[in-house]
Amino acid sequence: MIGDALMGLLQPRKTLPPKLLYDETGCRLFGDITALPEYYLTRTELSILRRLGPSLRAHVPAHGWMVEYGASSSLKAAIVLRQLDRPAGYIPIDIAPDALASVQSDLHPDFPSLEILPICADFLRPVELPAPARDARIFGFFPGSTIGNLEPTAATAFLRLARATLGPGALFLVGADLRKPADRLLPAYDDAQGVTAAFNLNLLTRLNREAGANFDLDRFAHRALWNDAESRVEMHLVSLADQSVRLGRQHITFRRGETIHTENSYKHAPEAFDRIAAAAGWRTIERWTDDDGLFALTLLGGTPGA
Ligand code: AVJ
């Protein structure tokens, strides 16, 4: 972890890997973010998922297996599984072993005959499905707009990898936030209560605790900005002074106003999303959005030969 952090902080334009945001406190704060009035993403995605019903069932074969990328809670899986035709199995993939254990124990009572085989892994690396799922009809599920954290080339690489994991006949339902005016986007990443600020700044608290750093939390501030050319919201931590910070044995200097770029949230227009998916061998079968066009769930299927 120190290695990852240090590498980013020694670049001319300082960055920290977004996955470091999600320690225990970070996960709790992100949970708080999803309930904020300004953070429309989670609540909008849930409303779309709840209404998929027959239109999803028309595409997904009975007795299939669902594979979920980034399964940190059972909420969305339960909503989707309930709308599928007698699903046989469910494979949640997540890096957090505790989250996986509670997903399994939360789902079991409601789906007693569903075979649940969790995989603890970083889904940006190749994952092999367990034997019972190998000859099954596979339905991949990647909710939450997590794909928006990835630059377009990385998103394509991920989707290509997912296609290899899920197999040529698989379907893949991917949630992604849509492009929209900055005055709607920015409050979602810079809320009035300061929860997102606490989430971003917690990264420094974590480095102080786990990487022997001495960031002064009063000398950095949260900043969210809309990068229109890249079509993404960026989170930064701005240095409020000229200062030097220790990280392990290194000293890192900051000029006043210099930032550490901590996260990107890409907002793809539907055509842009389709292009990214097509470059990875997927074609768009159907797309569901809310009435306000805030968020999209896109059902992908394989392109023959790709
Ligand atoms: C978990 C990546 C979907 O980008 O909206 C929320 C993370 N960062 N507020 C997002 C996040 C700041 C979130 N994702």
Residues whose N, C-alpha, C, O or C-beta is under 5 A from the ligand:
A	BS01	AVJ	G144 S145 T146 N149 A188 N264 S265
